[in-house]
């Protein structure tokens, strides 16, 4: 089994100390089956040569890809990474590879399917529910602190196989999904109404993306490890199908 972990150049330098790498190992993936990849690897690697792809956090998606000007100074994009990940997501879909998105990964997937983003929550978004306390979606403190609750909205979703009802999560983002992309469905929201998870609405392949960071929580919440294990199980199934076809 081979799994690609698409990361920023900065994250790639961490190698096996990357939180994403370590979390997948904790969930049961042998280290030798994982590979950190970046846009610089596009010329020598193919998405089809892997059995699954994890799209991770990092820079903002360039608003030009959802036909908006860049409105705020804190929007820091990397168009080359965007183009690389859009291309790999296309290839993964054609090859029916499992795809898991985390934070920026969820936002990138939504934009790829013609959705839009809130460029900056502090400027662009008003919570839907006045009765709940203000949620800090870009939390202070440790990355593994639990800061707000997400609630499952679709009992028939892949996410419903991981947890039922609601779950406390961390929150490390200033952007979020606004208009949902074509062919996606919302499967979890925060208490104030923000989209926290999306999946393919009707697909034979596995595509799931969450706004929080499960890789930071695998040691304190069994549901977060189960989410990564679910992804790994789908990747192993793809590997087995490839082996059977040879």
Backbone torsions as a table, in degrees:
resi	resn	phi	psi	omega
1	UNK	NA	137.5	176.2
2	UNK	-128.5	128.7	179.5
3	UNK	-123.7	128.1	176.8
4	UNK	-91.7	134.7	174.8
5	UNK	-114.8	104.0	-177.2
6	UNK	-80.5	121.1	-173.4
7	UNK	-135.4	173.3	172.2
8	UNK	-75.2	163.8	176.6
9	UNK	-60.0	-39.0	178.9
10	UNK	-61.7	-43.7	-179.4
11	UNK	-66.5	-36.6	-177.6
12	UNK	-62.2	-32.9	-179.3
13	UNK	-63.5	-21.1	178.3
14	UNK	-74.5	-18.5	177.6
15	UNK	56.5	-131.4	-177.5
16	UNK	-71.5	-4.8	173.4
17	UNK	-88.4	-2.5	175.3
18	UNK	-59.5	133.7	178.5
19	UNK	-57.0	-34.2	179.3
20	UNK	-66.8	-44.5	178.7
21	UNK	-60.5	-50.1	-177.0
22	UNK	-64.4	-36.1	-179.2
23	UNK	-67.7	-39.9	178.4
24	UNK	-67.6	-36.5	175.0
25	UNK	-63.4	-43.7	177.5
26	UNK	-59.6	-32.6	-179.4
27	UNK	-82.5	-5.6	173.8
28	UNK	121.1	2.7	179.6
29	UNK	-85.2	127.1	173.9
30	UNK	-63.0	138.3	-177.2
31	UNK	-54.1	-36.2	-177.0
32	UNK	-68.5	-11.9	179.8
33	UNK	-91.5	-4.1	-175.5
34	UNK	-109.2	141.6	178.4
35	UNK	-140.3	123.1	173.6
36	UNK	-77.2	130.2	-178.4
37	UNK	-130.9	153.2	177.3
38	UNK	-135.7	177.2	178.4
39	UNK	-58.1	-28.4	179.9
40	UNK	-66.8	-17.1	-179.6
41	UNK	-89.9	-0.4	-172.4
42	UNK	-58.3	-34.7	-174.5
43	UNK	-78.4	-16.7	-175.5
44	UNK	-118.5	-5.8	-179.9
45	UNK	-127.0	151.8	176.4
46	UNK	-123.2	139.1	177.6
47	UNK	-58.5	-35.9	-176.4
48	UNK	-65.0	-17.7	-179.9
49	UNK	-82.2	-1.9	177.7
50	UNK	-107.1	168.3	179.6
51	UNK	-106.1	-0.4	177.2
52	UNK	179.9	157.7	-178.1
53	UNK	-134.8	131.8	172.4
54	UNK	-106.6	120.3	175.2
55	UNK	-99.0	124.3	-167.4
56	UNK	-106.4	-172.0	179.3
57	UNK	-77.7	-178.5	179.0
58	UNK	140.0	-140.4	-174.4
59	UNK	-63.3	161.7	175.7
60	UNK	-71.2	150.3	171.7
61	UNK	-72.7	134.2	-179.5
62	UNK	-61.4	123.6	-179.4
63	UNK	-59.0	-20.8	178.2
64	UNK	-58.9	-27.6	-178.8
65	UNK	-75.6	-13.8	169.5
66	UNK	-119.7	29.8	167.8
67	UNK	60.1	44.3	174.1
68	UNK	-131.2	149.2	171.9
69	UNK	-72.5	158.8	174.9
70	UNK	-77.0	116.5	-169.8
71	UNK	-94.1	-23.1	-170.6
72	UNK	-132.0	149.6	-178.3
73	UNK	-66.2	-26.1	-178.7
74	UNK	-83.6	5.4	172.9
75	UNK	-85.5	108.0	-175.2
76	UNK	-118.4	105.0	-170.6
77	UNK	-106.9	162.9	175.1
78	UNK	-136.0	85.3	-175.1
79	UNK	-57.3	-31.2	179.8
80	UNK	-66.7	-40.2	176.2
81	UNK	-66.7	-40.0	177.8
82	UNK	-56.7	-50.7	-176.7
83	UNK	-63.1	-40.2	177.9
84	UNK	-61.2	-47.6	-176.3
85	UNK	-71.7	-34.6	173.8
86	UNK	-59.6	-43.9	-179.7
87	UNK	-63.4	-43.8	-179.0
88	UNK	-69.7	-33.7	176.5
89	UNK	-66.1	-40.7	174.5
90	UNK	-57.0	-48.4	-177.7
91	UNK	-65.4	-39.5	178.5
92	UNK	-63.2	-39.9	179.0
93	UNK	-65.4	-43.4	179.4
94	UNK	-64.3	-36.6	-179.1
95	UNK	-87.4	0.9	-178.6
96	UNK	55.9	44.4	177.6
97	UNK	-87.7	145.3	173.7
98	UNK	-63.3	139.2	179.3
99	UNK	-130.4	129.4	173.3
100	UNK	-122.2	130.9	177.5
101	UNK	-114.6	140.1	178.1
102	UNK	-127.5	125.3	175.9
103	UNK	55.0	-107.5	175.7
104	UNK	-52.8	-36.1	179.3
105	UNK	-58.1	-40.1	177.2
106	UNK	-66.1	-41.2	-179.7
107	UNK	-66.8	-42.4	178.7
108	UNK	-62.1	-43.7	179.2
109	UNK	-60.9	-43.7	179.8
110	UNK	-62.3	-42.9	178.9
111	UNK	-66.1	-39.1	178.0
112	UNK	-56.4	-35.8	179.9
113	UNK	-94.3	27.2	172.5
114	UNK	71.1	26.6	170.9
115	UNK	-90.2	178.3	179.5
116	UNK	-127.2	171.0	-179.1
117	UNK	-126.7	155.1	161.5
118	UNK	-76.4	118.5	-176.8
119	UNK	-67.2	-33.0	176.2
120	UNK	-153.4	116.2	-173.7
121	UNK	-60.1	-35.7	-178.4
122	UNK	-63.1	-28.0	-177.6
123	UNK	-103.7	-28.2	-167.4
124	UNK	-106.7	-12.3	-165.6
125	UNK	-130.9	138.5	174.2
126	UNK	-118.2	125.4	-179.8
127	UNK	-55.7	145.9	-178.1
128	UNK	-76.7	-26.5	-170.1
129	UNK	-118.4	104.2	-177.8
130	UNK	-67.7	-20.8	-173.2
131	UNK	-75.6	-21.3	-176.8
132	UNK	-87.5	152.4	175.6
133	UNK	-62.4	155.1	178.9
134	UNK	-61.9	132.2	179.8
135	UNK	-98.7	133.6	175.7
136	UNK	-92.4	98.7	-179.4
137	UNK	-75.4	-21.3	170.4
138	UNK	-111.5	87.5	-167.3
139	UNK	-74.6	147.7	168.7
140	UNK	-80.7	172.0	174.9
141	UNK	83.6	-155.5	-175.1
142	UNK	-75.2	148.9	-179.7
143	UNK	-66.3	-20.9	-178.9
144	UNK	-95.0	3.2	176.5
145	UNK	-68.3	143.1	176.3
146	UNK	-90.7	122.6	-170.9
147	UNK	-117.0	-26.2	177.0
148	UNK	-157.3	174.3	-175.3
149	UNK	-105.4	143.0	170.1
150	UNK	-115.7	146.2	-176.7
151	UNK	-120.6	131.2	177.6
152	UNK	-63.5	135.5	180.0
153	UNK	-114.7	-5.0	-177.8
154	UNK	-138.7	103.0	-177.4
155	UNK	-69.0	-9.9	179.0
156	UNK	-99.9	9.6	-174.2
157	UNK	-85.2	168.1	172.4
158	UNK	-64.0	-36.3	-179.6
159	UNK	-63.1	-30.1	178.9
160	UNK	-67.0	-16.9	174.6
161	UNK	-77.0	-15.0	-176.7
162	UNK	-97.8	-44.7	177.0
163	UNK	-149.8	159.9	177.7
164	UNK	-118.2	149.5	177.0
165	UNK	75.6	-112.8	-177.7
166	UNK	-136.6	167.6	-172.8
167	UNK	-152.6	137.3	174.5
168	UNK	-77.0	137.7	-178.6
169	UNK	-136.9	167.8	169.2
170	UNK	-87.5	172.4	-174.3
171	UNK	-155.8	116.8	-168.6
172	UNK	-136.9	44.0	-173.5
173	UNK	-139.2	151.6	174.0
174	UNK	-112.6	-6.6	174.8
175	UNK	-116.1	166.6	178.4
176	UNK	-164.0	168.5	179.5
177	UNK	-68.3	132.7	178.0
178	UNK	-107.0	-84.5	175.2
179	UNK	-87.7	130.7	-176.7
180	UNK	-71.9	138.5	178.9
181	UNK	-69.3	158.3	179.1
182	UNK	-62.3	134.6	176.8
183	UNK	81.5	6.1	176.5
184	UNK	-110.3	157.8	174.0
185	UNK	-133.3	148.4	177.4
186	UNK	-80.8	131.6	-179.6
187	UNK	-121.1	-5.7	173.8
188	UNK	-158.4	148.2	175.9
189	UNK	-135.3	156.7	172.7
190	UNK	-78.9	171.5	-178.1
191	UNK	-63.4	-25.2	179.6
192	UNK	-95.6	9.7	171.4
193	UNK	98.8	-3.8	-177.3
194	UNK	-74.4	143.2	177.5
195	UNK	-65.7	127.9	-179.1
196	UNK	-117.2	-15.4	177.2
197	UNK	-155.9	143.4	175.3
198	UNK	-135.6	156.4	176.3
199	UNK	-141.8	166.8	171.0
200	UNK	-63.3	131.4	-176.5
201	UNK	-71.2	-35.0	-177.2
202	UNK	-154.3	93.6	-176.1
203	UNK	-150.8	146.4	175.0
204	UNK	-80.4	-16.1	179.9
205	UNK	-100.5	165.8	-174.9
206	UNK	-92.2	118.0	173.2
207	UNK	-139.1	112.7	-178.1
208	UNK	-140.0	139.6	-179.3
209	UNK	-143.1	137.6	-179.0
210	UNK	-124.2	151.0	-177.9
211	UNK	-84.7	-24.0	179.8
212	UNK	-85.3	-174.8	-175.1
213	UNK	-117.9	85.0	-179.6
214	UNK	-62.2	-27.1	-178.6
215	UNK	-62.3	-22.9	179.8
216	UNK	-87.9	-5.5	-169.6
217	UNK	-121.5	4.8	-172.4
218	UNK	-64.5	-23.6	-178.2
219	UNK	-86.6	-11.8	-176.9
220	UNK	-119.2	-13.2	179.8
221	UNK	-134.7	116.2	179.7
222	UNK	-61.0	-27.8	179.9
223	UNK	-63.9	-35.1	-178.6
224	UNK	-69.9	-40.3	175.4
225	UNK	-65.8	-38.8	-180.0
226	UNK	-62.6	-35.7	176.7
227	UNK	-60.9	-46.0	178.6
228	UNK	-68.1	-36.4	178.3
229	UNK	-67.0	-35.1	176.2
230	UNK	-61.5	-45.8	177.4
231	UNK	-60.7	-45.6	-179.6
232	UNK	-62.7	-38.4	178.4
233	UNK	-62.3	-39.4	177.8
234	UNK	-66.0	-38.4	178.5
235	UNK	-65.5	-40.2	177.9
236	UNK	-64.6	-35.8	178.3
237	UNK	-64.5	-38.3	176.7
238	UNK	-65.1	-43.6	178.5
239	UNK	-58.8	-43.2	-179.8
240	UNK	-64.3	-38.2	177.8
241	UNK	-65.5	-40.3	178.8
242	UNK	-64.4	-42.3	-179.4
243	UNK	-65.1	-38.8	-179.4
244	UNK	-68.4	-27.6	-177.7
245	UNK	-80.9	-15.0	-177.8
246	UNK	-75.1	NA	NA
